[in-house]
Amino acid sequence: MFRKLAKLLRDPVGVLSRRWMTMVERLRFAGGGDYRTADYWNYRHGKYGFDLRGVGDKSKSHEENVKLLEQGSRVFLAVCREAKIPFRRARVLDIGCGTGHFAEVLRNNGVKDYLGVDNVDTLFQGLHARLPGFRFEQVDIATQRLRGTYDLIAAMDVLQHIANEEKFAFALENIRSHLAPSGTVVISTHLGPYRREAFYFIRRPLEAFQKFFPGFAFSTPVAYADSFVFSLRRNQKRASAISSRR
Ligand SMILES: C[S@@+](CC[C@H](N)C(=O)[O-])C[C@H]1O[C@@H](n2cnc3c(N)ncnc32)[C@H](O)[C@@H]1O
């Protein structure tokens, strides 16, 4: 409350014009407890391109968002290190790849086998040019089945943007069923008591994720900006039982 008031006093025109924009966007894209996901992200990526306000905090500048994402990369890498992810030989799926920030982090850390999926292909041309050898496909994780099996599935700041509970369940089952038996999922999301923060954004408690991954061990979430990063993997006994059945 105090933070919101301080922001309003510091930048009244900016705060009011963003409020106005959000209202217009809600009228354009939201309805029936959900929103037209592809139209919204197509609009947002079309408006900002590779400026990080497109995937980050619209109230901050591109440069401020760069700093936040750099912090996010450090936390992401620390969580991956703790989970002992073998980047060089891992089959990696990056869900909601956006501007390719985590694709670049993964490439710089030795990943060769990378597939980025996003529900819109607006930025794919630029991503192909910047990251030759990496693959990109248009997939809506909340409504379309994935293909393949992955050793690392990263879902960085995307699952909070699934604003419908049936779609959220579909997305998490989609992730679980395409994870290799000893694979790891790394998620970055806004954790906390369940709350619809905006028409395109829901904050959920950790239990909302745990429910879909019985028999998985979750790491302790680590904070970065307004998000938390955590990993999950099958308990070892269960993973070896699954691989011996294959
Ligand atoms: C907040 S941005 C995060 C981008 C990137 N992961 C990062 O952290 O820089 C969310 C991204 O997820 C994509 N997205 C939103 N809903 C999606 C869905 N249902 N399936 C796949 N991608 C989705 C958006 O187009 C956008 O690129």
The ligand as a Gaussian input file, in Angstrom:
#p B3LYP/6-31G(d) Opt

LIG

0 1
 C        6.781000     -12.827000     -18.791000
 S        7.310000     -13.486000     -20.303000
 C        8.779000     -14.405000     -19.784000
 C        9.743000     -14.663000     -20.922000
 C       11.039000     -15.399000     -20.529000
 N       10.785000     -16.703000     -20.000000
 C       11.836000     -14.574000     -19.568000
 O       11.801000     -14.883000     -18.372000
 O       12.480000     -13.619000     -20.021000
 C        6.151000     -14.782000     -20.605000
 C        6.356000     -15.466000     -21.950000
 O        5.535000     -16.626000     -22.005000
 C        4.776000     -16.642000     -23.200000
 N        3.522000     -17.329000     -22.878000
 C        2.441000     -16.829000     -22.217000
 N        1.498000     -17.779000     -22.092000
 C        1.990000     -18.898000     -22.695000
 C        1.478000     -20.207000     -22.925000
 N        0.248000     -20.541000     -22.506000
 N        2.237000     -21.113000     -23.596000
 C        3.485000     -20.764000     -24.041000
 N        4.019000     -19.539000     -23.858000
 C        3.282000     -18.620000     -23.192000
 C        4.631000     -15.184000     -23.606000
 O        4.426000     -14.997000     -24.991000
 C        5.971000     -14.604000     -23.144000
 O        6.936000     -14.709000     -24.140000

